[in-house]
């Protein structure tokens, strides 16, 4: 006589209203924070390399234009107070732009690492937002590093506690705008043309961004004033000056905030749209 084999079922199996418990799918917020933490962790491990990338060009500009030319009496001693805020703005803006543009070009076109990220249980647009947020944070870190390093180069640095809220707001908006431009460029430009594109973008951004001069002082050079006024970096530089050295002529802070917000929103929308289009190819 054979014994019938029975399959063991959970106690609640077959009962109405009761289901077998299954491990839940992680929430979108949890996945987003996990990816953000992973990128932040990698950034922390590579902080030395990031610091070199951040500091090299801006500090050389600060050293040559303020320290060397000041020692030779080609510029006034107080030129450093005008230049350092512009260099901090430049570091925030360009670090955010480069931190997302170059990796996106590589991940979409060469290493194909973006395919792994897109497999995460996360909407495509949030993958782009995570990249945007991480690049913005890197821009803020870059600007924070410039102030003590600039003080070492110049001997001191302009500082005004009352301007801290405006300073943080302008640097955050400037980093966001730079990151949004980086996403747009990184998704629209093919890998074999990225070097040419950056050559066409970087120099005009750096030298028409009011990092070395106040925008309002260009009344006698109107065409260049108009060109500079079209550059989002200009409003970052002017906003940082308004926060730290308001005695130097500058664009009104509310206009800097308004312009940076407009640029950031416009390029964020364009960048996310381009990212989604590229991800669906």
C-alpha positions in Angstrom: 0.0 0.0 0.0 1.5 3.3 -1.1 1.4 6.4 1.0 0.1 9.5 -0.8 2.5 12.5 -0.8 1.2 15.8 0.1 2.6 19.2 -0.7 2.9 21.4 2.3 1.0 24.7 1.9 1.1 27.7 4.1 -1.6 27.9 6.7 -3.3 30.8 5.0 -3.3 29.2 1.5 -6.8 29.0 0.1 -8.4 31.2 2.7 -10.3 34.1 1.3 -8.6 37.5 1.9 -5.3 36.0 2.8 -2.3 35.9 0.5 1.1 34.4 0.7 3.6 37.1 1.7 6.2 38.0 -0.9 9.2 40.3 -0.6 8.1 43.8 -1.6 9.6 45.7 -4.5 11.8 48.6 -3.3 10.2 52.0 -3.6 11.2 54.5 -6.3 12.5 56.9 -3.6 14.7 54.2 -2.1 16.2 53.1 -5.4 16.9 56.8 -6.3 18.6 57.4 -2.9 20.6 54.2 -3.3 22.0 55.2 -6.7 22.7 58.7 -5.4 24.5 57.3 -2.4 26.6 55.0 -4.7 27.7 58.0 -6.9 28.4 60.1 -3.8 30.5 57.2 -2.3 32.5 56.9 -5.6 33.0 60.7 -5.6 34.3 60.5 -2.0 36.8 57.8 -2.9 38.1 59.9 -5.9 38.0 63.2 -4.0 41.7 63.8 -4.6 41.3 63.5 -8.4 38.2 65.6 -8.2 40.1 68.3 -6.3 42.8 68.4 -9.0 40.1 68.7 -11.7 38.3 71.4 -9.7 41.3 73.5 -8.6 43.9 73.4 -11.4 42.5 75.8 -14.0 40.7 78.2 -11.7 43.7 78.5 -9.3 46.1 79.1 -12.1 43.9 81.9 -13.4 43.7 83.4 -9.9 47.5 83.1 -9.5 48.4 84.7 -12.8 45.7 87.4 -13.1 45.7 88.5 -9.4 49.0 87.5 -7.8 51.5 87.7 -10.6 50.0 90.7 -12.4 49.3 92.4 -9.1 52.9 92.0 -8.0 54.0 93.5 -11.3 51.6 96.4 -10.8 49.7 95.6 -14.0 46.5 95.3 -12.0 45.3 97.0 -8.8 45.8 95.1 -5.5 42.1 94.9 -4.9 41.6 93.0 -8.2 41.7 89.8 -6.3 38.5 90.7 -4.5 36.8 91.0 -7.9 38.4 87.9 -9.4 38.0 85.3 -6.5 34.2 85.4 -6.5 34.2 85.0 -10.3 36.6 82.0 -10.0 34.4 80.4 -7.4 31.4 80.8 -9.7 33.5 79.4 -12.6 34.5 76.3 -10.5 30.9 75.6 -9.5 29.5 76.0 -13.0 32.1 74.2 -15.0 32.6 71.4 -12.5 28.9 70.6 -12.6 28.8 70.8 -16.4 31.9 68.5 -16.9 30.8 66.1 -14.1 27.8 65.0 -16.1 28.6 65.8 -19.8 31.7 63.6 -20.2 30.4 60.6 -18.3 27.1 60.6 -20.2 28.9 60.6 -23.5 31.0 57.6 -22.4 28.1 55.7 -20.8 25.8 56.1 -23.8 28.3 55.8 -26.6 31.4 53.8 -25.5 31.1 51.8 -22.3 27.3 51.3 -22.5 27.1 51.5 -18.7 23.9 53.6 -19.0 22.1 50.4 -20.0 22.7 49.0 -16.5 21.3 52.1 -14.8 18.2 52.0 -17.1 17.5 48.5 -15.9 17.0 49.8 -12.3 13.3 50.0 -11.2 13.3 53.7 -11.7 11.6 55.9 -14.3 14.0 57.1 -17.0 13.6 60.8 -16.2 14.6 60.1 -12.6 17.8 58.5 -13.8 18.6 61.8 -15.5 17.5 63.8 -12.4 19.9 61.7 -10.3 22.8 62.6 -12.6 21.7 66.2 -12.5 21.6 66.3 -8.7 25.0 64.6 -8.3 26.6 67.0 -10.7 25.1 69.9 -8.8 26.5 68.7 -5.6 29.9 68.3 -7.1 29.7 71.9 -8.3 28.9 73.1 -4.8 31.9 71.1 -3.4 34.1 72.7 -6.1 33.1 76.2 -5.1 33.6 75.5 -1.4 37.1 74.3 -2.1 38.0 77.4 -4.1 37.6 79.9 -1.2 40.3 78.5 1.2 42.6 77.7 -1.7 42.1 81.2 -3.1 42.9 82.6 0.3 46.2 80.7 0.3 47.1 82.1 -3.1 46.1 85.7 -2.4 46.8 85.9 1.3 43.1 86.5 2.1 39.6 86.2 0.7 36.6 88.5 0.6 34.0 87.3 3.1 30.7 88.7 4.4 28.5 86.7 6.7 25.4 88.6 5.8 25.8 87.5 2.2 25.8 83.8 3.0 22.1 83.1 2.1 22.5 84.8 -1.3 25.9 83.1 -1.8 24.5 79.6 -1.3 21.5 80.3 -3.4 23.4 81.6 -6.3 26.1 78.8 -6.2 23.3 76.2 -6.0 21.5 77.7 -9.0 24.7 78.2 -10.9 25.7 74.5 -10.3 22.2 73.4 -11.3 22.3 75.4 -14.5 25.8 74.0 -15.4 24.7 70.5 -14.7 21.5 71.0 -16.9 23.7 72.2 -19.8 26.0 69.3 -19.2 23.1 66.8 -19.5 21.9 68.5 -22.7 25.3 68.4 -24.3 26.2 64.9 -23.1 23.0 63.4 -24.6 22.8 65.3 -27.8 26.5 65.2 -28.9 27.9 62.0 -30.4 31.1 60.7 -28.8 33.3 61.4 -31.8 32.4 65.1 -31.8 32.5 65.8 -28.0 36.1 67.2 -28.1 35.2 69.7 -30.9 32.0 70.6 -29.1 33.7 71.3 -25.8 36.4 73.4 -27.6 33.5 75.5 -29.0 31.7 75.7 -25.7 34.3 75.9 -22.9 36.3 78.9 -24.0 33.3 81.2 -24.7 31.7 80.2 -21.5 34.8 80.9 -19.4 35.7 84.2 -21.0 32.3 85.8 -21.5 31.0 84.8 -18.0 32.0 88.0 -16.2 34.5 86.1 -14.0 37.2 88.7 -14.6 35.1 91.9 -14.9 31.7 93.2 -13.8 29.0 93.1 -16.4 27.8 96.6 -15.7 31.3 98.1 -16.4 31.0 97.2 -20.1 28.9 100.1 -21.2 31.6 101.3 -23.6 31.8 97.8 -25.2 28.2 97.2 -25.7 28.4 94.2 -28.1 30.5 92.3 -25.6 28.2 93.3 -22.8 25.3 91.8 -24.7 27.3 88.5 -25.4 28.2 88.3 -21.7 24.6 88.9 -20.7 23.5 85.8 -22.6 25.9 83.6 -20.6 24.4 81.9 -17.5 27.8 81.9 -15.9 27.7 85.7 -15.9 24.8 85.7 -13.4 26.6 83.2 -11.2 29.7 85.5 -11.0 27.6 88.6 -10.5 25.5 87.0 -7.8 28.6 85.8 -5.9 30.1 89.3 -6.0 26.8 90.8 -4.8 27.0 88.4 -1.8 30.6 88.9 -0.9 31.8 92.3 -2.2 28.7 94.4 -2.8 30.9 97.5 -3.1 32.0 96.3 -6.6 29.4 97.2 -9.3 27.2 94.2 -10.0 23.9 93.1 -11.5 21.0 93.2 -9.0 20.8 89.9 -7.0 17.1 89.4 -7.8 17.9 89.5 -11.5 20.8 87.0 -11.0 18.5 84.6 -9.2 15.7 85.0 -11.8 18.1 84.5 -14.8 19.8 81.4 -13.3 16.4 79.9 -12.4 15.2 80.4 -16.0 18.3 78.9 -17.5 18.3 76.0 -15.1 14.6 75.2 -15.8 15.0 75.5 -19.5 18.1 73.4 -19.9 16.7 70.8 -17.4 13.6 70.3 -19.5 15.7 70.1 -22.7 18.2 67.8 -21.1 15.7 65.4 -19.7 13.8 65.3 -23.0 17.1 64.5 -24.8 18.0 61.9 -22.2 14.7 60.1 -22.6 15.0 60.2 -26.4 18.5 58.8 -26.2 17.6 56.1 -23.7 14.8 54.8 -26.0 17.2 54.3 -29.0 
